[in-house]
């Protein structure tokens, strides 16, 4: 068998930004009830600011999500555990997959 140097295919569950995360229960943020957190994609500066080159730790979670979703940390501390775990999984998966080289093109070159 011939060895290939092809990059691994991207995970079909890869995040599309902005990422909308419906909450199990609404929470108050900025004097209104929020049912969906909308996160924008982190910038390169934020990756370095939050020390995300090696993934996402528990200490980084609230400050990062607070910044990406433009909601206070106090709001995030009120959402349910299932939502915290789900968001953590989604963001961790993003950082893992974002670090991989792009998948090879499947279209023919002219």
C-alpha positions in Angstrom: 0.0 0.0 0.0 1.2 3.5 -0.8 1.7 5.8 2.1 -0.1 9.1 1.8 0.6 12.4 3.5 -3.0 13.5 3.3 -4.4 15.7 6.1 -7.2 14.1 8.1 -10.7 15.0 7.0 -12.4 17.7 9.1 -14.9 16.6 11.6 -18.4 17.2 10.2 -19.4 18.5 13.7 -16.8 21.3 13.4 -18.2 24.7 14.6 -19.7 27.2 12.3 -19.4 30.7 13.6 -21.2 32.5 15.1 -22.0 29.5 17.3 -25.5 29.5 18.8 -25.9 27.4 21.9 -29.6 27.0 23.1 -29.7 27.0 26.9 -31.7 24.4 28.8 -33.1 27.3 30.9 -33.1 31.0 30.2 -30.8 33.2 32.3 -30.6 37.0 32.9 -27.9 38.9 31.1 -27.8 42.7 30.7 -31.3 43.1 32.2 -32.9 40.7 29.7 -33.6 36.9 29.6 -31.3 35.0 27.3 -32.3 31.6 25.9 -29.4 31.2 23.5 -25.8 32.1 23.9 -24.2 33.4 20.6 -20.5 33.0 20.6 -18.2 34.6 18.0 -15.0 32.9 16.8 -12.0 33.7 19.0 -9.3 35.9 17.5 -5.7 34.9 17.3 -5.0 37.6 20.0 -7.5 35.9 22.3 -6.0 32.5 21.7 -2.7 33.9 23.1 -4.4 36.1 25.7 -6.2 33.1 27.2 -3.3 30.6 26.7 -5.3 28.4 24.4 -2.5 26.9 22.3 -2.7 23.7 24.3 -6.5 23.6 24.7 -9.1 24.9 27.0 -8.8 24.5 30.8 -11.5 25.0 33.5 -9.8 28.3 34.6 -10.0 29.7 31.1 -13.7 28.7 30.4 -15.7 31.4 32.1 -13.6 34.4 31.0 -13.3 33.1 27.4 -17.1 32.3 27.0 -18.0 35.6 28.7 -15.9 37.5 26.1 -17.0 35.5 23.1 -20.7 35.7 24.1 -20.6 39.2 25.4 -22.3 38.2 28.7 -21.1 38.7 32.2 -19.3 35.9 34.0 -22.0 36.0 36.7 -24.5 35.1 34.0 -22.5 32.0 32.9 -22.2 30.9 36.5 -26.0 30.6 36.6 -26.4 28.3 33.6 -26.9 24.5 34.2 -24.1 22.0 34.3 -25.3 20.3 31.1 -24.9 23.6 29.2 -21.4 24.2 30.8 -20.3 20.7 29.8 -21.7 20.9 26.3 -20.1 24.3 25.7 -16.8 23.1 27.1 -16.9 20.1 24.8 -17.8 22.2 21.7 -15.0 24.7 22.4 -12.4 22.1 23.2 -13.3 20.2 20.0 -12.9 23.5 18.1 -9.4 24.1 19.4 -8.3 20.5 18.6 -9.7 20.6 15.1 -8.5 24.2 14.4 -5.0 23.1 15.1 -5.1 20.4 12.3 -3.9 21.2 8.8 -6.7 21.8 6.3 -8.2 18.8 4.6 -7.0 18.3 1.0 -9.2 19.7 -1.8 -11.6 17.2 -3.4 -11.9 19.3 -6.5 -9.8 18.8 -9.6 -7.2 21.4 -10.4 -7.4 23.1 -13.8 
